[in-house]
Amino acid sequence: MGEGTQSARPEVLAARAEVLASRERLGEELVRLEASARAAVDVKAKVRRNPAKAAGAAAGVGFVVLGGPKRAFRGARNAILGKPAPLPESMLPKEIDGALRALGGDGDKVRGAIERDFARYLEEKAPERRSRDLAGTVAKLLMAVGRPVAFRYGVKVANELLGTDGAQFADRLAQIRDRK
């Protein structure tokens, strides 16, 4: 039996029909994918449909970008624990130099005196440091709980903002099919 357009075997015809059907399904899936993508990024339509959600999402992004969470956390911490003492404006080099020269000219003795004074200072301030450590631990705990909650809410808002609804998807699908 020769090749060509003469009678093809049934397996070849079935394979060709299967390839053509697969090609048609792939084309349809590409059309659906394009429609879904276009519907997902059609921000204007989303804003027209839900202006309050869009304004809320924009305000939330602005709040995060401008450092709102950090400011809110700092404000809450200051309200609960009190405002931290401000740092001194400066430690003048003349004062430091004068204090060191008053300790003497032997570097080892000066170092020993500074280390002893510092150790005594640490002992005196130990209770205060422990109380600050408790406040820091509480703050870290609140951040550890708050960050995942804020992240989940952010993902939810992003999904709502970028997700597609059935009507918008159907409109885009019809537009693409009409174009093809």
N, C-alpha and C positions, 0 to 999 in steps of 0.2 A: 504494500500500500504506500503510495507516495505522500509527500508533504504538500501543504498548500491549503487551498480553500475547499478541498474535497471534504467529505464527511469527517468531522473531528470526533474523537473518542468522547464518550460521555464524561470521563474523569476530567478531561481538559475543559469541557464546557462548564462543568460544575465548579472547577477551580476558578475559571474566568468570571463566572457569575458571583462567586464568593468574593473575589478581589474587587469587582465593581461595587458590590454591596458594602464592603468594608470602606472603600473610597467614599461612597455616599455618606456613610455614618461618620467618617472622619470629617468630611466637609461640614456636616451638620453640627458636630461638636465644636469645630472651629468657629462657626457662626455663633453658637451659644456662648462660647468663651469670649469672643469679641464683644458680644452684647453685654455680658456680665461685667467685663472690664470697663466698658464705656459707662454703664449704669453706676458702677462703683465710684468712678472719678468725676461724675457729673455733679460738681459741688453746687453749681447754681440751682439745679433742680432740688437738691437736698435743702438748700437754704430757703427756697420758695415754699417747699412742703412743710418744713419745721423751722421757722425763724427763731423761735425761742431756744430750741436745742442748739442751733448754730451759734447763737449769741452766747449761750452758756458755755459751749465748747471753746469759743474764741476767748471768753473771759477766763476760763480755766487755764488755757495755754498761756495767756498773758500773765496770769497769777504765778504760774510756775516759772516762766521765763524771767520775770522781774524779781525772782527770789522771794516770793510770798511765803512759801512753806517755811523757809529758814527764818524769816522775820516773825512769822506767827509763832514758831517754836520758841524763838528768843523772847518774844513778848510774854508767852505763857510761862516760860522758865523764870523770867524776871518778876512776874506777878506772884508766882508761888514761892520762890526762894529769895526774892529781893534782888535789886539791881547790884551787879558786881561793882566792887570798888574800882575806880579808874586807875590806870597805870600812871606812875609819876611822869611828868612831862619830860624830864631828862635827868640823867646822872652826870653831872659835870666832870670832865676828866680831871680838873684841878682838885676837886673834892676827893676823888678816888686816889689820885696821886698823893695828896696830903695825908690821907688815912694810912696808906701803905708806908710812907716815909716815917710816920709816927710809930710804926711797929718796929723799926730798926733797919739796919743795913744788911743783916744776914738773911739771904733768901730762904734758907731752910727753916729758920726760926719764924720768919714771916708766914711761910706756907703752913707750918704747924699751928700757929696762932689762928690763922684764917680757918683751917680745918676744924680746930676745936670750937671756935665760935659758931661755925656753921653746924656742927653736930649738936651743940647746945640749942641753937635756934630750931633745928629739926625736932628735937625732943619737946621743946616748948609748944611748937605748932602742931604736934601730932594729932591732938583731938580735933582741931579745926580741919586738918587735912582729911581725917576720917569722915567727918560730916560732909565735906565737899565730895568725897568719893561716893558716899551714899546718894547724893544728889545727882552725880554723874551717872551712876548706875541706873537710877530711876529714869533719867533722860534717855539713856541708851535703850532701856527696855521700851519706853514709849516710842522711840524711833523704830525699833525692831518690829513693833506691832503696827505702827502707823504706815510705814513704807509699803509693806505688801498690800495693805488695804487700799492705799492711794493708787498703787500700781494696778490692782484689779479694777478699780473704778475707772482709771484712765483707759485701760484696755476695753472695758465695756462701752465707754463713751466713744472711743475710736471705732469700735465695731458698729455701733449705731450710726455714727457719722459716715463711715465708709461702706457700710453694708448696703445691699440692694434689697428693695422690696419687690414683690411680684409684679406690680403694675409698671414700675419703671423698667424692670428687666424686660417685660413683655413689649413695651414701647420700643426699646432699643433693638430687640430681636426683630420686630416687624420692620423697623427702618433698615436694618442690615439686610434682611431677606429681600426687601423691595429694591435695594441698591444692587444686589446680585442678580 
